[in-house]
Amino acid sequence: MEKAYSYRFYPTPEQESLLRRTLGCVRLVDNKALHLRTKAWYEKQERVAYAETSSMLTDWKKQEELDFLNGVSCV
C-alpha cells in the first residue's frame, strides 16, 4: 500500500525570497548541465558523468558572472 501526504506552508517574505533565489539557481544549473551533456553526446558521442558535472559546477561557482551561485545553499 502506498501513502501520500500533502503539506502546505506559508513562508515569510524573507523565506520566500530565499526559496525563489535557490530554485532559480537550481534551474539555471540544471539547464546549463543538461545543455553541456546533450552537446557532448551529439557532437562527440561521449557521456558526461555525475563527477564531471559536479566539477563543472565547482568551476561555474568560481566564474565572476555566476558568482551568485555561492549565495544559496549547496545542498
N, C-alpha and C positions, 0 to 999 in steps of 0.2 A: 504494500500500500504506500502511495506517495502522499505527502502532505505539503501544503503550500501555506506560507504566511505572508501577509501583506502588512506593511508598516507605512505610516505617514509621519513625517516630521515637519516642523516649522522652524527653519533656520533663522537666526538673527541676520540682519543685513550684513554684518561682518562675515558670518559663516557662509552666507550665500555668495558673497564676493569671492571668498577663498575657493568655494566649490566651483564657481564659474571659471576662475583662473586655472584651477587644476584640471578640469575637464577640457578646457581649451588647449592646454599644453599636451594632454594625453592625445587629443585628436590630432594635433599637429605632428607629434612624434610618430603616431601610428600611421598617418598618411605618408609621411616622409620615408619611414622604413618600408612600407608597402611599395612605394614608388621605386625605391632602390632595389628591393628584392625582385620585383617584376622586371625592371630594366636589366638586371644581371641575368635573369633567366632567358629573356627574349634575345638579348644581344650575345651572350656567351654560353648559354645553356648550363649555367652553374647555379647551385643553390647557395643562399646566404643563411648560415645557421644562426641560432639564437646568440651564441657567444660573439659572433661578428657584429650582429645588430646591437648588442649591448655595448661593445666597444665603440661603435659608431655614435651611440647616444652620449657616451662619455666625451667624445670628440666634439659633438654638437654643443654640449654644455660649455665648452671652452671657447666657442666662437662668440665674437662680440655681438653679432646680430641675434643670436639665440641665447644670450646671457640670462634672459628672463626665466629660462627653464630651471635655473637654480633657486628661484623664489618659491617653488612649490615642493611638496613632499616627494621624495623619490620612491616611496612605497605606496 
